[in-house]
C-alpha cells in the first residue's frame, strides 16, 4: 500500500487536481466493478463509470456527490483523468481501444447520485410494513 501512496503522490505532483483519496476511491471502485461483473480482468470506461456510481452510493449514500465534489470531481471526465493518470503511472493497465473519451458525458451527478439515492430510499420506505 505504501508503494501505491508514493506513486499517487508522484501523480499529484504532475497533476494536483485530485487528492490521493480520489485515486484510492477509483481503485476501490474498480475492484467493486470487477466483482459486480464477475471478472478479475479488464473493464471498459462505461462499465467502470457504472461501478463508480454504485460504489459511491453504497459508500457515501446521499453525501456521494458532496464527497466527490470535495475531491474536485465534478463530471465523469474527471474519473477519466484519474484513471489515465493511474495508467500513465503504471498502476492500471489499458487496451488499445481504451480512451479518456470513454468517460465523457457518462452521466449527470445530480441525476444518478442525489436523485437515484432518494428514489431508492423512497422505495425502501414504501416496502416497510
C-alpha positions, -999 to 999 in steps of 0.1 A, spaced: 0 0 0 28 24 8 42 20 -28 8 30 -42 7 61 -20 42 71 -31 32 66 -67 0 86 -62 19 114 -46 41 114 -77 10 117 -99 -2 146 -77 30 165 -83 24 163 -121 -14 168 -118 -26 183 -85 -63 185 -93 -73 154 -73 -63 143 -38 -49 108 -30 -83 98 -16 -99 103 -50 -74 79 -66 -79 54 -38 -116 56 -43 -113 50 -80 -91 20 -73 -116 6 -48 -144 13 -73 -125 -7 -99 -124 -37 -76 -161 -32 -68 -169 -31 -106 -149 -63 -113 -168 -81 -85 -201 -67 -98 -193 -80 -133 -178 -113 -121 -144 -107 -136 -109 -100 -124 -98 -86 -157 -104 -56 -179 -135 -34 -176 -145 -6 -200 -147 30 -191 -185 29 -192 -186 -2 -170 -162 15 -146 -185 46 -145 -214 24 -136 -194 7 -109 -182 41 -96 -218 53 -94 -230 22 -75 -199 22 -52 -203 59 -44 -239 54 -34 -231 24 -13 -201 41 4 -214 76 8 -252 75 4 -268 108 0 -234 125 5 -219 109 -26 -220 139 -48 -207 161 -20 -177 138 -13 -168 136 -50 -171 174 -55 -149 179 -24 -123 159 -42 -126 181 -73 -146 155 -92 -175 174 -109 -180 153 -141 -174 118 -153 -145 133 -173 -127 137 -140 -128 100 -135 -112 95 -169 -84 119 -159 -78 100 -127 -79 66 -145 -54 77 -172 -31 93 -147 -30 59 -130 -25 42 -164 4 66 -172 20 58 -138 17 20 -143 -9 15 -116 -36 4 -141 -35 -13 -175 -53 -4 -206 -62 -18 -240 -55 -1 -273 -92 8 -277 -94 24 -242 -95 62 -242 -101 90 -219 -130 98 -242 -148 68 -228 -155 89 -197 -170 119 -215 -207 127 -207 -212 94 -188 -239 108 -165 -251 138 -146 -241 136 -109 -273 151 -96 -294 126 -116 -276 95 -107 -263 102 -73 -288 125 -55 -320 116 -72 -313 79 -75 -304 77 -38 -336 95 -28 -356 72 -51 -340 41 -35 -349 54 0 -385 61 -11 -389 26 -25 -374 11 7 -398 31 29 -427 21 8 -418 -16 12 -417 -14 50 -448 -27 68 
